[in-house]
Structure formats: structure tokens, C-alpha cells
Amino acid sequence: MALTRQVAKIIRKEIRRRGFFCWVFLLLFLGFNIFMAYGLFAGVQQAATGPVASEAEAAGRAIGAVILGLFALLFRGRKTLIEETVE
């Protein structure tokens, strides 16, 4: 009889835990993107009949997207490693 040795396998998962302000910035970012998607669809409908958006509107959209996107990216939360042993 051959004896085999069982080796346990360790699985490591990396998750991030967000704090309160992280969730606030993430929800603001997602809300802003939903608002911009609505504006895109409404703007496409209006483009055939009305004037195009002003430069101030375009600058506001770009600045809002960049600032909220950076906050959502920078405040991601702490890394937590979870180790699980599987036999």
C-alpha cells in the first residue's frame, strides 16, 4: 500500500472594506454618472431641435466627473486578506 500525504491548500482572497466617507463619495460618483447618462439621452433627443450645450456646461461635466472619480478611486478602503484552508 502506498501512503499518500494530504496537503492543505490555502486560498487567499483580497477584499476592501470601505468606511463611511468612502461610501459617500462612491454613491455621489454613481449618482453623478446616472445623472450624466440621463443628460446624454435627453441631450440626444434635444440635439435635433435645440442649440448645442455651452462651453460652461461641458466644463462643468468634465470637472464633476474628474473630481468625483478621483475621490471614489482614492477612498477605496483598506485591504483585508482572508485566508481559507481547504483540504
N, C-alpha and C positions, 0 to 999 in steps of 0.2 A: 504494500500500500504506500502510495506516495502522499506525503503530507504537504499540504499547500498552506501558505501563510496568507491570511486575510489582511489586507492593508486598508486602513480607513482613508477615505477621500475627503479632503477639506474643501468646501466651497465657500468662497468669499464674495460677498455682494457689497457694493458700494452704494449707499443711499445718501441723500442730502435732506437735512431737517431744516425747514425754514422757520424763522422767527416771525413775530407779528409784523414788523415793518417790511420784511421780505414779502409776505403775503399781500400787504397793502400795495406795494409797488408792482407786484405781479398782476394783481387784479386791475390796477389802474392801466397798466400796459395792455392787458387783454381787452379792457373796456374801450380804450382809445383805438385799438385795432378794429374792434367791432364797429365803432362809430365811423372810422375811416372807410370800412367796407361798405357801410350804408351810404356814405357820401359818394363813394365811387359809383355804386349802382344808380343812385339818384342823379349824379352828375352825367352819367352816360345817357340817361333818359332826357335830361335837360339840354344836352350839348347840341341837339338838332334844332332847338328852338331859341335858346338864350345865349348870352355872351359867355365867354370863357372866364374861368376864375382869375382873380387878380394876382399879382406877384406877392402881395402880402399874405393871401390865403395859402399859396404854395409854400412860402417860407414858414408860416405857422405850422403847417402839416409836417414839414421836414424837421423842424426843431422839436416839435412834440414827439415825433416818432423816435428821434435820436436820443433825446433826454430820457424818456420813459424806457426805451430799450436798454440804455446803459444802466439805469437803476435796476431794472429787472435782471440784467446779467450780473451786475456786481454784487447784488444782495441775494446770492443763491442759497446761502445757508452753509452750515458746517457739514463736512464729510463724516459719515459714520460707516465703519466697516462691520459687517455682520458675518461671523464665521459659523458655518454649519458643518458638522461632521456626519458623513454618510458612509455606512459600512457596506 
